[in-house]
C-alpha cells in the first residue's frame, strides 16, 4: 500500500491559455479512501490522469509512498485505474481481459496469473463469466470485470474515474457498496472521482471539492456539509441545495439584524453568537446561507422567526419540500406529516449556529475563523 503526496500540481493546455488544475496540494494517507467531486470541467479527471501518469503535469510533483513518480511512465507506477467506459478489450474473454495487465507488466508464471484471476473473479462474483466476451455482459458485470482487472495487479493505489455513471440508480447503489467493501477488505489507498455528491459523501473517508481547477475544501463529509467555508461549497454540496438570501447587516444592541435586500425577510443573530464580530458586520451586505433541513415551522414569534407564504408543497415520501416566498428560491425540508396548503402563511425559524454569512466579494463565510479556514483547505 502507499500514501500519495501532491505538491503545487498544475496542468495547462493550449500553451497555457487553458489551466485545468491550479496549485493543487494533497496529502492522502496509506489506506485512505478519498472522493473528489466538483462540477464538469473542474479538473477532477485531469487530476486523476496526472496521478495515473496518463497526463504529464505542467508543474508540481507527485509522490507515491517515498517515490517521486512525477516523470515516471504510467506502466511503472504502482497504480490501477478503473475507467468510466470500462475500457475492456471486446475481442478478449473476461479471463483474458483480467489477465492482460499481469502478462504485460509482471513475470508471473501462467499458473500464478490464472490463480490470481480466479481469486479476483471469485471476490467479484464473476467466476462463471471468465469465458464470456464483453458484449455478452451487462453493465454491472462489465464494471465487476474492470474492478477485478485492477485487483489482480495488487496495486498500491486504486484510481476510479466515475466508474458507476453508466449504471442505473439501483445497480449504482449496489456497486457503491461493493467498492466500499473491497476497499475495506484490501486496504488499498483509493481516489474516487465522481460528479455524484451522494457517492462522494457516503463513500469517502474525506471529500475533496474542486472548482475551476482549484481546491475549495477538504475534510470529512459531515464536517464539509455542516461547515462549508465558502458559498460555492455550501451551494454545491447538499440536495436540495443550501438556501441563499442577499441581506444587509445592521447592529441591534449587541446583536446583528440581517434584512433581505428588497424583501421582507429579517433575522437577528444574538450577541452571544456573533460577539465582537457583529459590530464590524454592521452596514455590510452578505449572502445568508441556511440548509433546507435546518428550517423549522414554529408557532412562537420572535427575532429569529420569519413569516412567509407557502408557494409549492412537494411531497417526496419521507419528507415534504416547502417552497417559500423568500428570496429567489427558498426551500424548507419538513416532516411528511406537516402538510400546509399552497398560499398558507406560516412561521419558520432556524438556529443561529446553522447560519452562514458569505462575503459577496470573496465568497468566504465570514463566521468561519481563519484557523478553521486554513484547516479546511489543507489536504
CORFENDA-V768116 format. One record per pair of residues at least 24 apart in sequence whose C-alpha atoms are under 8 Angstrom apart, sorted by sequence separation. I is the first residue (numbers start at 1). J is the second residue. If there is no record, write none. Layout:
((I | J) (I | J))
//
This chain:
((3 | 27) (4 | 28) (53 | 77) (121 | 145) (124 | 148) (209 | 233) (254 | 278) (3 | 28) (4 | 29) (21 | 46) (52 | 77) (254 | 279) (256 | 281) (3 | 29) (4 | 30) (20 | 46) (21 | 47) (256 | 282) (313 | 339) (2 | 29) (3 | 30) (52 | 79) (121 | 148) (139 | 166) (140 | 167) (176 | 203) (251 | 278) (313 | 340) (2 | 30) (3 | 31) (52 | 80) (120 | 148) (139 | 167) (251 | 279) (313 | 341) (1 | 30) (2 | 31) (52 | 81) (120 | 149) (313 | 342) (1 | 31) (75 | 105) (158 | 188) (160 | 190) (162 | 192) (251 | 281) (310 | 340) (312 | 342) (117 | 148) (120 | 151) (140 | 171) (157 | 188) (158 | 189) (159 | 190) (160 | 191) (161 | 192) (162 | 193) (163 | 194) (250 | 281) (251 | 282) (310 | 341) (311 | 342) (117 | 149) (120 | 152) (156 | 188) (157 | 189) (158 | 190) (159 | 191) (160 | 192) (161 | 193) (162 | 194) (249 | 281) (250 | 282) (251 | 283) (310 | 342) (311 | 343) (155 | 188) (156 | 189) (157 | 190) (158 | 191) (159 | 192) (160 | 193) (161 | 194) (162 | 195) (249 | 282) (250 | 283) (310 | 343) (157 | 191) (248 | 282) (249 | 283) (250 | 284) (309 | 343) (310 | 344) (11 | 46) (94 | 129) (95 | 130) (117 | 152) (140 | 175) (248 | 283) (249 | 284) (268 | 303) (269 | 304) (309 | 344) (310 | 345) (94 | 130) (95 | 131) (116 | 152) (248 | 284) (249 | 285) (267 | 303) (268 | 304) (296 | 332) (309 | 345) (310 | 346) (23 | 60) (93 | 130) (94 | 131) (248 | 285) (249 | 286) (266 | 303) (267 | 304) (295 | 332) (297 | 334) (308 | 345) (309 | 346) (93 | 131) (94 | 132) (247 | 285) (248 | 286) (266 | 304) (267 | 305) (292 | 330) (294 | 332) (295 | 333) (296 | 334) (307 | 345) (308 | 346) (93 | 132) (94 | 133) (246 | 285) (247 | 286) (267 | 306) (292 | 331) (293 | 332) (294 | 333) (295 | 334) (307 | 346) (308 | 347) (93 | 133) (94 | 134) (197 | 237) (246 | 286) (247 | 287) (266 | 306) (292 | 332) (293 | 333) (307 | 347) (308 | 348) (92 | 133) (93 | 134) (197 | 238) (246 | 287) (247 | 288) (265 | 306) (292 | 333) (293 | 334) (306 | 347) (307 | 348) (91 | 133) (92 | 134) (245 | 287) (246 | 288) (265 | 307) (305 | 347) (306 | 348) (90 | 133) (91 | 134) (244 | 287) (245 | 288) (305 | 348) (306 | 349) (90 | 134) (244 | 288) (245 | 289) (305 | 349) (11 | 56) (89 | 134) (90 | 135) (243 | 288) (244 | 289) (304 | 349) (305 | 350) (11 | 57) (12 | 58) (88 | 134) (243 | 289) (244 | 290) (301 | 347) (304 | 350) (10 | 57) (11 | 58) (98 | 145) (242 | 289) (243 | 290) (300 | 347) (304 | 351) (9 | 57) (10 | 58) (11 | 59) (97 | 145) (98 | 146) (101 | 149) (242 | 290) (243 | 291) (298 | 346) (299 | 347) (9 | 58) (10 | 59) (242 | 291) (243 | 292) (297 | 346) (298 | 347) (9 | 59) (10 | 60) (98 | 148) (99 | 149) (102 | 152) (241 | 291) (242 | 292) (297 | 347) (298 | 348) (8 | 59) (9 | 60) (94 | 145) (98 | 149) (102 | 153) (241 | 292) (297 | 348) (298 | 349) (8 | 60) (9 | 61) (97 | 149) (98 | 150) (101 | 153) (240 | 292) (296 | 348) (297 | 349) (7 | 60) (8 | 61) (9 | 62) (99 | 152) (295 | 348) (296 | 349) (6 | 60) (7 | 61) (88 | 142) (98 | 152) (295 | 349) (296 | 350) (6 | 61) (7 | 62) (234 | 289) (295 | 350) (6 | 62) (86 | 142) (294 | 350) (5 | 62) (6 | 63) (86 | 143) (294 | 351) (4 | 62) (5 | 63) (88 | 146) (231 | 289) (4 | 63) (5 | 64) (87 | 146) (4 | 64) (5 | 65) (86 | 146) (294 | 354) (3 | 64) (4 | 65) (265 | 326) (2 | 64) (3 | 65) (264 | 326) (2 | 65) (83 | 146) (263 | 326) (291 | 354) (82 | 146) (263 | 327) (290 | 354) (82 | 147) (290 | 355) (289 | 355) (290 | 356) (260 | 327) (288 | 355) (289 | 356) (82 | 150) (288 | 356) (289 | 357) (81 | 150) (288 | 357) (289 | 358) (80 | 150) (287 | 357) (288 | 358) (286 | 357) (287 | 358) (286 | 358) (287 | 359) (80 | 153) (286 | 359) (287 | 360) (285 | 359) (286 | 360) (80 | 155) (285 | 360) (79 | 155) (82 | 158) (78 | 155) (79 | 156) (80 | 157) (81 | 158) (82 | 159) (83 | 160) (84 | 161) (86 | 163) (78 | 156) (79 | 157) (80 | 158) (81 | 159) (82 | 160) (83 | 161) (84 | 162) (85 | 163) (78 | 157) (79 | 158) (80 | 159) (81 | 160) (82 | 161) (83 | 162) (84 | 163) (273 | 352) (79 | 159) (81 | 161) (83 | 163) (84 | 164) (273 | 353) (82 | 163) (84 | 165) (85 | 166) (245 | 326) (246 | 327) (84 | 166) (245 | 327) (244 | 327) (245 | 328) (269 | 352) (244 | 329) (243 | 329) (244 | 330) (243 | 330) (243 | 331) (240 | 331) (274 | 367) (52 | 159) (48 | 159) (48 | 161) (45 | 161) (231 | 358) (226 | 354) (230 | 358) (232 | 363) (231 | 363) (230 | 363) (231 | 364) (230 | 364) (231 | 365) (229 | 364) (230 | 365) (229 | 365) (228 | 365) (229 | 368) (48 | 191) (229 | 373) (48 | 193) (229 | 376) (45 | 193) (44 | 193) (33 | 183) (1 | 155) (2 | 156) (1 | 156) (2 | 157) (32 | 187) (36 | 191) (40 | 195) (1 | 157) (31 | 187) (32 | 188) (33 | 189) (34 | 190) (35 | 191) (36 | 192) (37 | 193) (38 | 194) (39 | 195) (31 | 188) (32 | 189) (33 | 190) (34 | 191) (35 | 192) (36 | 193) (37 | 194) (38 | 195) (219 | 376) (30 | 188) (31 | 189) (32 | 190) (33 | 191) (34 | 192) (35 | 193) (36 | 194) (37 | 195) (218 | 376) (30 | 189) (31 | 190) (33 | 192) (35 | 194) (37 | 196) (217 | 376) (218 | 377) (29 | 189) (37 | 197) (217 | 377) (218 | 378) (219 | 379) (28 | 189) (216 | 377) (217 | 378) (218 | 379) (215 | 377) (37 | 200) (36 | 200) (35 | 200) (35 | 201) (44 | 210) (43 | 210) (35 | 203) (42 | 210) (43 | 211) (35 | 204) (42 | 211) (43 | 212) (44 | 213) (33 | 203) (34 | 204) (35 | 205) (37 | 207) (42 | 212) (43 | 213) (33 | 204) (34 | 205) (35 | 206) (36 | 207) (37 | 208) (38 | 209) (39 | 210) (41 | 212) (42 | 213) (43 | 214) (208 | 379) (33 | 205) (34 | 206) (35 | 207) (36 | 208) (37 | 209) (38 | 210) (39 | 211) (41 | 213) (42 | 214) (32 | 205) (33 | 206) (34 | 207) (35 | 208) (36 | 209) (37 | 210) (38 | 211) (34 | 208) (36 | 210) (1 | 187) (2 | 188) (3 | 189) (1 | 188) (2 | 189) (1 | 189) (24 | 214) (21 | 212) (22 | 213) (23 | 214) (24 | 215) (20 | 212) (21 | 213) (22 | 214) (20 | 213) (21 | 214) (19 | 213) (38 | 236) (28 | 379) (26 | 378) (27 | 379) (25 | 378) (26 | 379) (25 | 379))
//
